[in-house]
C-alpha cells in the first residue's frame, strides 16, 4: 500500500470513530508526534483506578509500535514524517483488525473536581475500547 493510501485510510478510520488523524501533533512537553485525536486528547488504550492504580480496562495485551509515546498509554507515535506515520498506520490497523473503537465520554465524578482539573480536561475521557464479540 502506498503511503498516501495509508494516510487516507487512517483519516477515514479516525473519522468513522469520532476522532481525527493528527500528523503534526505534540505530546508530553512538546514532543513531536503523530496520532489519533479524540477531541483534544489522544485516546488511552489502558486506564487505571486513580487511587489503587489497578488496571480497569479489559483490552488485554495491546500491540504498540517501537516509537509509541511511552510516558502514558495513548495512541501517539513519537516523531513526524513517513516513518512515524507508517508505525501509526500499523497500530491503527491492529486496532481495526482486533475490533477496537474510540469511546469518548465524561468521568463519573465521585467527588467535586478542582477547577484546575476541569481546565486540564480531567472531566472527559477518550479511550480505545475492544468491542464485545
C-alpha positions in Angstrom: 0.0 0.0 0.0 1.3 3.4 -0.9 2.0 5.9 1.9 -0.7 8.3 0.7 -3.2 5.5 0.8 -2.2 4.7 4.4 -2.8 8.4 5.3 -6.2 8.3 3.7 -7.2 5.0 5.3 -6.2 6.4 8.8 -8.1 9.6 8.3 -11.3 7.7 7.3 -10.9 5.2 10.2 -10.5 8.1 12.6 -13.5 10.0 11.3 -15.7 6.8 11.5 -14.6 6.5 15.1 -15.3 10.1 16.1 -11.7 11.2 16.1 -9.2 12.9 13.8 -5.9 12.0 12.3 -3.1 14.3 13.7 0.1 14.3 11.7 1.5 17.5 13.3 0.9 16.9 17.0 2.7 17.2 20.3 2.5 15.1 23.4 4.2 15.4 26.8 6.3 18.5 27.0 6.3 19.5 23.3 7.5 16.1 21.9 6.6 15.9 18.2 4.2 13.1 17.4 1.5 11.7 15.1 -1.6 10.1 16.4 -5.4 10.0 16.7 -7.1 12.9 18.5 -10.5 12.4 20.1 -11.4 16.0 21.0 -8.3 17.4 22.5 -6.6 14.3 23.6 -5.0 11.1 22.3 -7.2 8.1 23.4 -5.8 5.9 26.1 -5.5 2.2 25.4 -5.1 1.3 29.1 -6.7 3.0 32.0 -6.3 2.6 35.8 -8.0 3.4 39.1 -6.7 6.8 40.3 -6.4 5.6 43.9 -5.4 1.9 43.7 -3.6 2.1 40.3 -5.4 -1.2 39.4 -5.9 -1.6 35.7 -9.6 -1.1 34.9 -9.8 -1.8 31.1 -10.4 -5.3 29.7 -8.5 -4.6 26.4 -5.8 -7.3 27.1 -2.4 -7.1 25.6 -2.1 -4.2 23.2 0.4 -4.1 20.3 2.5 -0.9 20.4 4.9 0.3 17.8 8.6 0.9 18.6 8.2 4.7 18.9 4.9 4.7 20.7 4.8 7.6 23.3 6.0 5.9 26.4 5.0 8.3 29.2 1.3 7.4 29.1 -0.7 4.7 27.3 -2.1 6.8 24.5 -2.3 6.4 20.7 0.6 8.6 19.7 3.8 7.8 17.9 6.9 10.0 18.6 8.3 11.8 15.6 6.9 13.1 12.3 7.1 12.1 8.7 6.7 8.8 6.9 8.5 6.6 9.4 6.3 7.6 12.3 3.2 7.7 10.1 3.8 4.1 9.0 4.1 3.0 12.6 0.8 4.7 13.4 -0.8 3.0 10.4 0.3 -0.4 11.6 -1.0 0.4 15.1 -4.4 1.7 13.9 -4.7 -1.2 11.5 -4.1 -3.5 14.5 -6.8 -1.8 16.5 -9.2 -2.1 13.5 -8.4 -5.8 12.9 -8.9 -6.5 16.6 -12.3 -4.9 17.0 -11.4 -1.6 18.8 -13.3 1.6 18.6 -12.8 5.1 20.1 -15.0 5.8 23.1 -15.4 9.4 24.4 -17.3 10.5 27.5 -17.4 12.3 30.8 -15.9 10.9 34.0 -18.3 9.8 36.7 -17.5 12.2 39.5 -17.5 10.7 42.9 -16.0 13.9 44.3 -16.2 17.6 43.2 -13.4 18.4 40.8 -11.0 21.2 41.4 -11.2 24.0 38.8 -7.7 23.2 37.6 -8.7 19.6 36.9 -11.6 20.9 34.8 -9.3 23.3 32.9 -7.0 20.3 32.2 -9.9 18.3 30.8 -9.9 15.7 33.6 -13.7 15.6 33.4 -13.6 14.0 30.0 -12.0 10.8 28.6 -11.1 9.3 25.3 -10.1 5.7 25.1 -9.7 2.7 22.9 -12.2 0.0 23.7 -12.4 -3.5 22.4 -16.0 -4.1 21.2 -17.5 -7.2 22.8 -17.7 -10.2 20.4 
